[in-house]
């Protein structure tokens, strides 16, 4: 167990599974599977790597993934940045 400025920090190896069990029932997984999505995923070795990959696989997407090691060693600047987000968000 580690500590940050707020409270004790504990590792929860079941966090991704708990999240997926709450989120997946809220979406139409059958409809998504019928779409046969093909997804290129670059998680930049960030904290969302496990969750993103498992979510996409469970909705039936064919995933080509890179940089999904969740080690925090960013191989490039993580997106979105303040510059690139202006292209997508008003």
C-alpha positions in Angstrom: 0.0 0.0 0.0 1.3 3.5 -0.9 0.2 6.9 0.1 -0.6 10.1 -1.7 -1.6 13.6 -0.5 -5.2 12.5 0.0 -5.3 9.0 1.5 -3.8 5.6 1.4 -3.7 4.1 -2.1 -4.4 0.4 -2.6 -4.1 -1.7 -5.7 -7.3 -3.4 -6.7 -6.7 -6.2 -9.2 -10.4 -6.5 -9.9 -11.1 -2.8 -10.7 -11.2 -3.3 -14.5 -13.6 -6.3 -14.2 -15.8 -4.4 -11.7 -16.0 -1.4 -14.1 -16.8 -3.5 -17.1 -19.6 -5.4 -15.2 -21.2 -2.0 -14.5 -20.7 -0.4 -18.0 -21.4 -3.3 -20.4 -25.1 -3.8 -19.3 -25.7 -0.1 -20.2 -24.8 -0.5 -23.9 -26.2 -2.7 -26.7 -23.3 -5.1 -27.0 -25.1 -7.2 -29.5 -25.6 -4.3 -31.9 -22.0 -3.3 -31.5 -20.8 -6.9 -32.3 -22.9 -6.9 -35.5 -20.9 -3.8 -36.7 -17.6 -5.8 -36.7 -15.6 -2.8 -35.7 -11.9 -2.7 -36.4 -10.0 -0.5 -34.0 -6.5 0.8 -33.9 -5.6 1.5 -30.2 -2.6 3.4 -28.9 -2.9 3.7 -25.1 0.5 5.4 -24.8 1.3 2.9 -21.9 -1.2 4.8 -19.7 -3.5 3.8 -16.9 -6.4 3.0 -19.2 -4.6 0.4 -21.2 -6.1 -2.7 -19.6 -9.6 -1.2 -19.5 -9.6 0.0 -23.1 -8.4 -3.3 -24.5 -10.8 -5.4 -22.6 -13.8 -3.2 -23.3 -13.1 -3.3 -27.1 -12.6 -7.0 -27.1 -15.8 -7.6 -25.2 -17.9 -5.6 -27.6 -16.4 -7.8 -30.4 -14.0 -5.3 -31.9 -11.0 -6.6 -33.8 -8.2 -4.6 -32.1 -4.7 -3.7 -33.3 -3.1 -2.4 -30.2 0.2 -0.8 -29.5 1.7 0.8 -26.4 -0.7 -1.0 -24.0 1.8 -2.0 -21.3 0.5 0.3 -18.5 4.0 1.2 -17.3 3.7 5.0 -17.6 6.6 5.2 -20.0 5.0 7.3 -22.7 6.5 6.6 -26.2 5.1 9.9 -27.4 3.1 12.8 -26.0 -0.3 11.5 -24.8 -3.4 12.8 -26.7 -5.5 14.8 -26.6 -3.4 17.9 -25.9 -4.7 21.4 -25.6 -3.7 22.0 -29.3 -5.3 18.8 -30.8 -8.5 18.9 -28.7 -9.4 22.2 -30.3 -9.9 20.3 -33.5 -12.6 18.1 -31.9 -14.2 20.1 -29.1 -15.9 23.4 -29.5 
